[in-house]
Amino acid sequence: MAASFIDKARITVRAGNGGNGVVSFHREKYVAAGGPDGGDGGRGGSIILVVDDNLSTLMDFRYKRKYVAPNGADGQGGRKFGKDGTDLTIKVPRGTLVRDAETGEIIQDMSGSEPFVLCKGGRGGWGNMHFATPTRQVPRFAKAGLPGESHDVVLELKLLADVGLVGFPNVGKSTLLSVVSKAQPKIANYHFTTLYPNLGVVWVDDGVSFVMADIPGIIEGASEGAGLGHDFLRHVDRCRLLVHVVDVSGSEGRDPVADFDAINAELKQYSPALAERPQIVAANKVDILEDRTQLERLRTHVEAQGYTLCEISAAAHQGTRELVKKIAGMLSVLPPVTVYEPEYVKRPPVVDVSAPLDIHRADDGTWIVEGPWLQRLMGNVNFADYESRMWFDKTLRGSGLFQRLEALGIQDGDTVSMYDLEFEYQR
């Protein structure tokens, strides 16, 4: 792939951890028994993806692969909350697919303009002011903040274009794009001049326009990784209509019918659905055509398969306006550009319940239970959901926690405190 265009990148993202709550008691002259006033920790910063239309590649992710949002600050005395961690915003080109690196499932299609929270920051821990009750007036404990979410993801750019120009190298795709739009792709008389996709907006009439993409030349074997085509076939995935540019001039001694069939075979090999996409065949370079036999052979061949053939010369601006109008007419009745639905489902974490938990009793008799795996577990439990609570209870029982508490002497009615959760123990 050309060094100037990157359309796939793997990155690691991690949201910030929540700040810790603090143990503090109000101290002021002439104020007796001021009570607990430890503040909460701040929320960790989240990782947020936003679309930037000024970006056209994933080049920024070639050299920076790890993105970490700031942690939340710890709470302070005087009921002062810790400062929230700043959200980390990552800009991506429009049309970027975000996939889970392990499963390949789509997490989000960044085709719209709405920001997407990829990783949520951890909740801040509670300060001891939350744990004061009529029977526990001097709570000498607070809660640690929860860790932020982390993820390994693959970013994959699939251009958002209505029309994709496909065909062998040097058949005139870039010239056609430059003629019908204001795009200025590199054009030269040698193969693989285009090393990355170019986009152009084609204006037809007032209120009628479409986006056209010049896809780098595909060769035989592209679907199996040959040439440049394999890297860029994905950019045709979203196109509603393909314009298949074929050189019919014979200037390079090529057979237009064989070229047409070869490109369609590569499209089908890459994606059968793509091969079924509507096509217009643009027979290019007719201005230097000496023998119309090849053109008529191609016309008979493509029309027998249900395709429309348009005679054009992109270099001489011949037939290009008629082609644009034909494209606009077909687009007006075709479905909109594909937007991929998310496939990824957040799964319960794999919990290593064999790791020991720290269990100790506070001065007021509250049983404090803490540990890294318990902290991660609770960060993934929705306590407002019955099934989620049952899964949490089953996991705790399976870890042997309750047996251990009973061995240490816990009694019915004793208070158990686990991070943001506090409950009365019942056998």
C-alpha positions, 0 to 999 in steps of 0.5 A: 500500500502507498505510504501516503494512504492508510485505510486500516489501523489497530489501536488500543484505547483506555478510559480514565479510572475514577478518582478515590473517595476520601475519609475526612471529618469536619474540623472547625473551632467551636464546632463539636462532632463536625461529622464526616465530610470526605468528598467523592472522586471524579469520573475518569475521562471517556474515549469519544470518537467524532467524525472530521470531514477534513480527514480522508485517511487513517494516517494519524493512527500509523504512529500513535497506537495507544490512547489513554484518557486522564483519570479522575482526581481524588476527593477532598475534605470539606465535601469537595468532589475530585475533578472529572478527568477530561474526555479524550476526543479522537477524530476519524474520517467519515465512513470509518468502521470501528471493529472489535480487534478480537472478534471482528464485530462492528462496534460502530459505523462512523458515518453520521455526525453524532459523537460515539463513546467508545470507552466510558470513564470509571465512576468516582469512589464515594467519600465517607460522607455517604456512609454516615447513618444514625448508628454509624456516625463516624464512618472511617472508610471510603470507596476507591474509584472504578477502572475505566473501560479499555478496548483493542479496536480496528479502524477500517475506512470505507469511503462514503461515495454514491458512485465508484469508478472501477476498472483496470489501471490507466483506463481513464478513471482519474481523468473522468473524475477530474472532468465531471467534478472539481477533484484534482487526482494525479494523472499520468500515462502509466499504470497505478498513477492513483495510489489512494482513492480520490473523492469528488462531488459531481453537480448535475442540476440545482439540488442534484449532486452525488459523490464519486470515488476513483478507486485505484486500478484493480488487476486480476488476483486483486481479491486474493491480494495482488496489486493495489486492488485488494487494499481498496476493494473495501471502498466500493462496498458502500457505493450504490452504483458502479461505473465500470470504465473500459478502454476500448481504443485498443491503444494498449492492445487490450481486449475490452471484453476480457477486461470487463469480465476480469474486473467483474470476476474480482468483484464477485470473488471479493463480495458476491453482493458487490458483484450484484451492484448496479453498473453502468459501463463507460466505454472510454477513449472513443475519440482515438478509436480506429476500429469500432469492432471492439466497441460493438463486441463490448456493447453486445456483451454487456447489454446481454447481461443487462448493463447500459453502455455509454460511449465517452472520451474523458480526455476530450469531454465527449459524452461525459455530460450524458453519462453524469445525467444517466448516473443521476437518474439511476441514483434517484431510484436506488437505496441510500448509501449503506450504513452498517449496524453494530454487531458487537455485544458487550460480554460479561468480563472473564472474572478470575475469582481465584484471586484473594479479596481483602476482607476486614471489619471497620471500627463501626462493625461494617464488613469491607470487601475489596479486590481488583477482580471485584472492582472490575466485576462491579464496573460491569454490573447494572444493579437496576437490572434483575438478571444482572444482579442475579449474575453478580450474586451467582459469581460471588457465591461461586467465588466462595466469598460468602463462605469466607465471611461466615468463617470470619463470623459475619452475622445476619443483619451485619452491613457489607460494603463493596465499593458503590454497593452496601447491603445487609447480610442475610444467609 
